[in-house]
């Protein structure tokens, strides 16, 4: 039981424009070294530690709440700077857990220390307001626990906390419930972190502590059980109170900072690829810190980190710096696209989002289908985030032109976001295209100009020529009128376009003087 708490015209395009879908998942990372970059903001949140951050993919911002020295303001980072949403938030809390529910499109926060006691309240933020729920099914109050949203199964998963049970809890938006037996867990701990690995569809848990004992073990939750995947060697040092996020572009879990037996904290970056941990030696990096927080911005492809503490003195506590990682622009090169447009220029359009405001250039690389060398043409910006280029017809044959889009950031300080495929009307996948060829007889009719075309196409096509890259299904064929007093053209015919196949049809013109 939940108790509310106060607080284009497609007919023209059959043969003119055909494009094969780009595979958005074929990115490769450039060889230059990854690095941390400190980012400025016109407005800076108060410095803090033990706070929470989560990325809201629906609204495209990183949300931050709570922590020591923080107050109850709700802050968001939009890729360019921080701003206070100016809304009433939950009670001031620290050491809570927060994650984004991508199914219900809300940020969920549970528990934390409200400077009097550990809370067991559940709060949700829908982009406009926080709503708190007193759930009869809620676990006992806790702090220094961890939580991640299991996208594969559509539930929030929570584990651990200071001095609580070793159960694994799930939240479905309506109630909390247990999902595994006590004996099959990573064991009692606090100060650990959890993230969801969307590539392997598991939740990754690392580190934490129990009393004076620190952990550096790695566990994964597969929806039914926890599995100890700690490698035999090469793990980060045993630690707690670090920042952790999953980089969905590079398919790696990243951790930064944390502390062991002292309050100074680490300044190392580690990455987990599902098999092994590797330390990344970056030239630039945040200072040593612990009790910091981070979230991965999947629109701008960066891990955003804020705050934390080094030591326990006033000058070292409550940091207010913002960093993102990694900063090296990747080479995102897609498989070439085939555009078939006989005797016509081929317009190519694409949406590209330069979220960090740095100057960059967009290019279309093209070649005659089957050739080896690509030529390059710079794309012009036609409107906000939209770029276009025109490939002239003399650059390719009837077989079509292969092309792909690439961008370059000369300043080298920002990833770019590719928001869509290179665009022409009627987008079809390579596995869904077919070819049609129409043979016309007799020879005398062909010599007089007998020809064919799909309905809606302007140009007439000669007998025997193959039209490639067509959408599957029925296609209406028209025939050209020639010497109307002598030849009768065939009636329109409907042909079947079959994926992956070339189909040939026959059509015949009749002489009027042979009728009767």
VOGU-3710 file (C-alpha; in Angstrom, 3 decimals, decimal comma):
1> xxxxxxxxxx> 0,000/0,000/0,000  1,385/3,403/-1,013  0,681/6,378/1,228  1,524/9,769/-0,201  3,899/11,791/1,954  3,894/15,585/1,906  6,625/16,762/0,381  8,185/13,613/-47,387  6,292/12,591/-49,699  7,122/8,861/-50,057
11> xxxxxxxxxx> 5,325/8,196/-53,389  8,133/9,925/-55,296  10,922/7,901/-53,869  10,746/4,259/-54,971  13,727/4,412/-57,286  15,185/7,821/-56,552  16,153/7,482/-52,922  17,114/4,260/-51,198  19,325/4,068/-48,144  20,545/1,134/-46,124
21> xxxxxxxxxx> 20,385/1,604/-42,362  23,586/2,537/-40,555  24,613/0,281/-37,693  24,840/2,604/-34,708  26,627/0,045/-32,594  29,841/-0,143/-34,640  31,788/2,564/-32,849  35,470/2,093/-32,217  37,526/4,191/-29,877  40,450/6,222/-31,112
31> xxxxxxxxxx> 43,883/5,285/-29,859  44,637/8,525/-28,032  44,733/8,384/-24,254  41,507/8,877/-22,339  41,527/11,735/-19,847  39,507/13,578/-17,253  38,554/17,182/-18,005  37,358/19,710/-15,459  34,269/21,616/-16,576  33,215/25,134/-15,653
41> xxxxxxxxxx> 29,685/26,233/-14,869  28,080/29,640/-14,491  26,276/28,354/-11,406  28,069/25,968/-9,061  26,268/23,812/-6,465  27,560/23,992/-2,887  30,447/21,601/-2,295  29,395/18,317/-0,753  30,145/14,676/-0,077  27,988/11,571/0,445
51> xxxxxxxxxx> 25,539/12,869/-2,182  23,648/11,042/-4,959  23,650/11,423/-8,764  21,679/9,711/-11,547  21,197/10,339/-15,273  17,630/10,972/-16,428  17,593/9,806/-20,063  14,056/11,104/-20,655  15,044/14,680/-19,843  18,691/14,506/-20,841
61> xxxxxxxxxx> 20,270/15,665/-17,600  22,254/14,394/-14,643  20,330/14,979/-11,422  22,104/15,530/-8,087  20,586/15,590/-4,621  21,612/15,534/-0,970  24,865/14,988/0,859  26,698/16,759/3,656  26,673/20,560/3,334  24,145/20,314/0,499
71> xxxxxxxxxx> 20,713/21,456/1,654  17,591/20,155/-0,063  18,032/21,767/-3,495  17,735/19,629/-6,634  20,486/20,341/-9,168  20,785/19,198/-12,789  23,744/19,148/-15,193  22,709/19,555/-18,853  26,112/19,081/-20,466  27,008/22,753/-20,310
81> xxxxxxxxxx> 26,418/23,715/-16,693  24,570/23,224/-13,419  21,246/24,799/-12,452  19,030/24,626/-9,418  15,525/23,488/-10,387  14,120/25,573/-7,539  11,679/22,914/-6,369  10,871/21,498/-2,971  12,893/18,355/-2,397  12,900/15,496/0,091
91> xxxxxxxxxx> 14,301/16,109/3,584  18,047/16,690/3,687  19,770/13,330/3,565  23,172/11,752/3,020  24,441/8,265/2,135  21,225/7,440/0,278  20,945/5,470/-2,992  19,469/6,760/-6,239  18,965/5,352/-9,762  16,908/6,043/-12,889
101> xxxxxxxxxx> 13,965/3,791/-13,772  14,042/3,761/-17,604  10,679/1,977/-17,827  8,628/4,403/-15,751  10,995/7,302/-16,569  11,440/8,440/-12,966  14,408/8,720/-10,631  14,018/6,587/-7,508  15,749/7,350/-4,189  15,623/5,147/-1,112
111> xxxxxxxxxx> 16,759/5,581/2,484  19,784/7,491/3,691  20,708/9,198/6,922  18,608/12,304/7,630  21,005/13,435/10,393  18,713/11,859/13,003  18,159/8,277/11,887  18,328/5,992/8,870  15,278/6,466/6,661  13,247/3,853/4,796
121> xxxxxxxxxx> 11,284/6,345/2,693  11,002/5,886/-1,075  11,027/9,030/-3,221  10,449/9,436/-6,932  11,231/12,402/-9,185  9,297/12,671/-12,466  11,140/15,649/-13,918  8,946/18,222/-12,205  8,472/17,226/-8,568  9,532/14,804/-5,867
131> xxxxxxxxxx> 6,874/12,520/-4,422  7,527/10,477/-1,259  5,883/7,150/-0,429  5,589/5,348/2,898  5,465/1,749/1,711  4,439/-1,025/4,071  6,687/-3,359/2,096  9,784/-1,140/2,416  12,986/-2,649/3,876  14,331/-1,346/7,154
141> xxxxxxxxxx> 15,957/2,068/7,087  19,556/2,100/5,913  22,422/4,246/4,662  25,584/3,642/2,605  23,716/1,035/0,548  23,692/0,725/-3,265  20,999/0,510/-5,936  20,788/0,023/-9,729  17,940/-0,389/-12,195  17,824/-3,749/-13,963
151> xxxxxxxxxx> 16,649/-2,735/-17,443  16,357/-6,329/-18,650  13,798/-7,175/-15,948  12,341/-3,720/-15,324  12,968/-3,536/-11,559  15,172/-1,583/-9,167  17,673/-3,768/-7,276  19,097/-2,755/-3,871  21,706/-4,406/-1,698  23,568/-3,752/1,552
161> xxxxxxxxxx> 23,856/-0,797/3,858  25,272/0,077/7,247  24,365/-2,617/9,777  21,442/-4,199/7,893  20,603/-7,617/6,447  22,238/-9,352/3,482  19,044/-9,648/1,463  18,628/-8,459/-2,108  15,594/-6,241/-2,577  13,629/-5,300/-5,686
171> xxxxxxxxxx> 11,253/-2,378/-6,279  8,736/-2,456/-9,123  7,253/1,011/-8,692  4,544/-0,228/-6,383  6,197/-2,292/-3,662  9,498/-3,652/-2,352  10,076/-7,426/-2,193  12,885/-9,959/-1,634  14,386/-11,631/-4,693  16,968/-14,134/-3,409
181> xxxxxxxxxx> 17,893/-16,211/-0,346  20,248/-14,818/2,278  22,983/-17,392/1,721  23,554/-16,371/-1,910  24,801/-12,793/-1,545  28,035/-10,787/-1,615  27,733/-10,584/2,183  27,063/-7,756/4,593  28,744/-4,510/3,572  28,351/-0,764/3,096
191> xxxxxxxxxx> 30,083/1,921/1,037  29,974/-0,278/-2,101  28,540/0,695/-5,501  26,303/-0,961/-8,113  25,671/-0,174/-11,802  23,755/-1,871/-14,611  25,818/-3,245/-17,513  23,438/-2,938/-20,495  25,752/-4,897/-22,813  25,788/-8,060/-20,693
201> xxxxxxxxxx> 22,467/-7,335/-18,929  23,818/-7,763/-15,402  24,248/-5,528/-12,352  27,877/-5,104/-11,303  28,773/-4,662/-7,596  32,228/-3,750/-6,339  33,959/-3,134/-3,023  32,676/-1,722/0,239  33,509/-2,613/3,823  32,278/-4,387/6,946
211> xxxxxxxxxx> 33,691/-2,724/10,035  37,462/-2,517/9,534  37,443/-5,057/6,714  37,611/-3,605/3,206  36,595/-5,506/0,060  37,789/-5,502/-3,535  35,590/-8,314/-4,816  33,409/-8,050/-7,922  29,920/-9,555/-8,090  27,238/-9,651/-10,786
221> xxxxxxxxxx> 23,488/-10,022/-10,435  21,885/-11,837/-13,399  18,278/-11,436/-12,320  18,197/-14,604/-10,245  21,418/-14,835/-8,268  24,673/-13,130/-7,353  27,809/-14,561/-8,995  31,319/-13,862/-7,715  33,320/-12,828/-10,816  36,370/-11,469/-9,017
231> xxxxxxxxxx> 39,395/-12,060/-11,263  42,334/-14,006/-9,874  44,527/-10,898/-10,079  44,448/-7,294/-11,189  41,527/-5,917/-9,158  41,468/-2,356/-7,784  42,593/-2,011/-4,152  40,073/-2,812/-1,431  38,093/0,388/-0,908  34,793/2,081/-0,153
241> xxxxxxxxxx> 33,101/5,433/-0,875  34,143/5,678/-4,527  32,217/6,878/-7,603  31,094/4,303/-10,157  29,241/4,455/-13,502  28,710/2,287/-16,582  29,994/3,673/-19,895  27,478/2,271/-22,400  29,405/3,538/-25,439  32,668/1,824/-24,516
251> xxxxxxxxxx> 30,888/-0,992/-22,659  32,919/-0,615/-19,470  32,213/-0,031/-15,784  34,337/2,856/-14,483  35,272/3,684/-10,886  37,161/6,677/-9,521  38,414/7,668/-6,088  37,399/5,936/-2,890  39,331/5,334/0,295  40,905/2,550/2,292
261> xxxxxxxxxx> 42,166/2,998/5,858  42,761/6,743/5,633  40,633/9,728/4,754  42,943/10,975/2,005  41,311/8,993/-0,769  42,512/7,641/-4,141  42,884/9,454/-7,459  42,966/6,357/-9,659  40,620/5,330/-12,482  39,739/1,671/-13,030
271> xxxxxxxxxx> 37,654/0,009/-15,757  35,893/-3,370/-15,785  35,041/-4,984/-19,149  33,207/-7,991/-17,744  36,332/-10,112/-17,522  39,169/-8,035/-16,086  39,900/-4,795/-14,294  42,455/-2,371/-15,770  43,835/0,812/-14,266  43,765/3,777/-16,660
281> xxxxxxxxxx> 46,661/6,170/-16,227  45,274/9,551/-17,235  47,414/12,650/-17,631  44,737/14,837/-16,053  42,421/13,677/-13,285  40,472/14,908/-10,261  42,386/15,158/-7,000  42,313/12,403/-4,395  38,834/12,039/-2,968  36,215/9,795/-1,469
291> xxxxxxxxxx> 32,449/10,057/-0,881  32,170/11,552/-4,380  29,351/10,731/-6,820  29,049/10,223/-10,564  26,544/9,302/-13,275  26,976/8,366/-16,930  25,348/10,735/-19,426  24,407/8,385/-22,287  23,429/11,258/-24,601  26,794/13,007/-24,391
301> xxxxxxxxxx> 28,717/9,791/-23,720  30,473/10,955/-20,568  30,744/10,030/-16,922  30,022/13,198/-14,899  31,632/13,423/-11,439  31,009/16,039/-8,754  32,339/16,793/-5,295  33,666/14,521/-2,576  36,219/15,023/0,179  39,931/14,577/0,802
311> xxxxxxxxxx> 40,883/14,154/4,416  38,752/15,705/7,117  39,883/19,333/7,294  37,667/22,223/6,246  39,766/23,102/3,204  39,654/19,534/1,894  36,033/18,679/2,554  33,036/19,516/0,392  34,632/19,814/-3,031  32,567/21,603/-5,693
321> xxxxxxxxxx> 34,438/20,739/-8,889  32,835/19,020/-11,893  34,712/16,549/-14,083  33,832/14,332/-16,982  35,433/11,215/-18,399  36,492/10,075/-20,916  37,226/13,069/-23,093  38,869/11,540/-26,137  36,599/11,803/-29,220  36,006/8,319/-30,630
331> xxxxxxxxxx> 36,274/7,383/-34,284  32,668/6,449/-34,980  32,747/5,043/-38,485  29,668/3,275/-39,782  29,330/0,713/-42,507  28,890/2,503/-45,858  25,348/3,132/-47,009  24,219/2,366/-50,561  22,213/5,122/-52,230  20,667/4,303/-55,600
341> xxxxxxxxxx> 19,524/7,283/-57,601  20,193/6,908/-61,345  21,211/10,101/-63,112  20,353/12,265/-60,148  22,336/14,013/-57,469  22,094/12,260/-54,115  21,199/14,509/-51,155  22,531/13,298/-47,800  21,288/14,777/-44,543  22,071/13,962/-40,929
351> xxxxxxxxxx> 21,491/15,280/-37,418  24,634/15,834/-35,338  24,581/17,276/-31,830  27,683/19,126/-30,585  26,697/19,281/-26,950  29,807/20,885/-25,499  29,844/23,904/-27,819  33,210/23,177/-29,433  33,745/23,779/-33,124  33,600/20,698/-35,345
361> xxxxxxxxxx> 33,177/19,716/-38,970  31,000/17,081/-40,614  31,946/15,218/-43,781  30,353/12,699/-46,107  32,736/10,090/-47,519  31,537/8,544/-50,794  32,646/6,264/-53,629  31,163/4,497/-56,623  29,776/1,197/-55,355  32,436/-1,486/-55,466
371> xxxxxxxxxx> 35,375/0,878/-55,836  38,091/1,186/-53,195  38,821/4,870/-52,685  36,476/7,202/-50,816  36,243/10,887/-51,684  35,334/13,488/-49,080  32,912/16,392/-49,181  32,282/18,785/-46,320  28,694/18,946/-45,132  27,045/22,327/-44,679
381> xxxxxxxxxx> 24,950/23,182/-41,633  21,415/23,856/-42,876  19,651/24,320/-39,546  20,211/23,627/-35,859  22,054/20,291/-35,570  21,281/19,427/-39,220  23,943/18,998/-41,898  23,563/18,279/-45,601  25,651/17,517/-48,669  24,873/16,827/-52,329
391> xxxxxxxxxx> 26,768/14,071/-54,119  26,765/14,866/-57,881  25,557/12,152/-60,318  28,848/12,013/-62,216  30,496/10,568/-59,094  28,765/7,201/-59,330  27,281/4,721/-61,782  23,949/2,944/-61,972  25,138/0,638/-59,208  24,826/3,469/-56,706
401> xxxxxxxxxx> 27,136/5,327/-54,362  28,405/4,081/-51,004  28,752/6,734/-48,314  29,092/7,308/-44,594  29,167/10,286/-42,232  32,038/11,248/-39,934  32,726/14,333/-37,835  35,875/15,859/-36,411  36,310/18,089/-33,385  39,477/20,064/-34,044
411> xxxxxxxxxx> 39,765/21,106/-30,404  39,734/17,475/-29,392  37,795/18,244/-26,244  34,410/16,780/-26,910  32,647/13,678/-28,078  30,035/14,320/-30,691  26,610/12,757/-30,736  25,378/11,135/-33,956  21,611/11,485/-33,656  20,504/9,519/-36,673
421> xxxxxxxxxx> 21,272/7,813/-39,930  22,285/9,641/-43,045  18,861/10,468/-44,372  17,055/10,023/-47,680  13,370/9,139/-48,177  12,249/5,552/-47,650  14,867/4,072/-45,354  15,226/0,294/-45,687  17,600/-2,271/-44,223  19,944/-4,242/-46,468
431> xxxxxxxxxx> 18,202/-7,509/-45,627  14,878/-6,034/-46,715  15,770/-4,894/-50,234  14,990/-6,586/-53,511  15,629/-5,999/-57,227  13,294/-5,932/-60,230  14,027/-6,148/-63,946  11,386/-5,759/-66,690  12,024/-7,182/-70,182  9,944/-5,692/-73,000
441> xxxxxxxxxx> 9,170/-7,259/-76,361  9,088/-7,072/-79,312  12,314/-5,500/-80,538  10,449/-3,056/-82,789  8,638/-1,604/-79,771  11,893/-1,209/-77,860  13,395/0,584/-80,837  10,469/3,025/-80,750  11,168/3,827/-77,087  9,120/1,259/-75,167
451> xxxxxxxxxx> 10,163/1,515/-71,515  8,916/1,133/-67,926  9,019/2,767/-64,498  7,617/2,268/-60,986  4,542/4,330/-60,191  5,653/7,759/-58,962  9,038/7,746/-60,670  9,753/10,444/-63,276  12,377/8,776/-65,455  11,586/5,894/-67,802
461> xxxxxxxxxx> 13,761/2,771/-67,600  14,955/0,735/-70,590  14,068/-2,912/-71,106  16,248/-5,345/-69,166  17,671/-2,790/-66,788  17,657/-3,759/-63,082  16,260/-1,480/-60,419  17,934/-2,311/-57,084  17,329/-1,519/-53,433  13,522/-1,659/-53,519
471> xxxxxxxxxx> 11,265/-2,122/-50,521  9,617/-5,563/-50,284  6,000/-5,887/-51,281  3,838/-4,941/-54,261  5,216/-2,431/-56,755  3,072/-1,000/-59,558  4,831/-0,767/-62,939  3,764/1,703/-65,663  4,656/1,527/-69,358  5,412/4,387/-71,714
481> xxxxxxxxxx> 3,076/5,272/-74,566  4,865/5,165/-77,939  3,621/5,852/-81,501  0,060/5,681/-80,246  -1,418/4,960/-83,670  0,752/1,848/-84,028  1,618/0,401/-80,597  -0,666/-0,389/-77,648  1,201/-0,285/-74,344  0,622/-2,990/-71,705
491> xxxxxxxxxx> -1,722/-2,306/-68,811  -0,131/-1,333/-65,509  1,169/-4,436/-63,780  1,824/-5,182/-60,119  5,087/-7,009/-59,423  6,322/-8,559/-56,211  9,580/-7,287/-54,646  11,200/-10,092/-52,648  13,953/-9,388/-50,059  17,402/-10,516/-51,157
501> xxxxxxxxxx> 16,314/-11,560/-54,649  16,243/-10,228/-58,186  12,929/-10,932/-59,922  12,487/-10,669/-63,698  9,187/-9,955/-65,442  8,130/-9,890/-69,105  5,856/-7,329/-70,753  4,691/-7,098/-74,368  3,538/-4,205/-76,542  0,954/-5,033/-79,256
511> xxxxxx> 0,680/-3,540/-82,740  -2,720/-2,002/-83,341  -2,647/-2,939/-87,029  -2,469/-6,610/-86,017  -5,640/-6,445/-83,921  -8,780/-8,078/-85,282
//
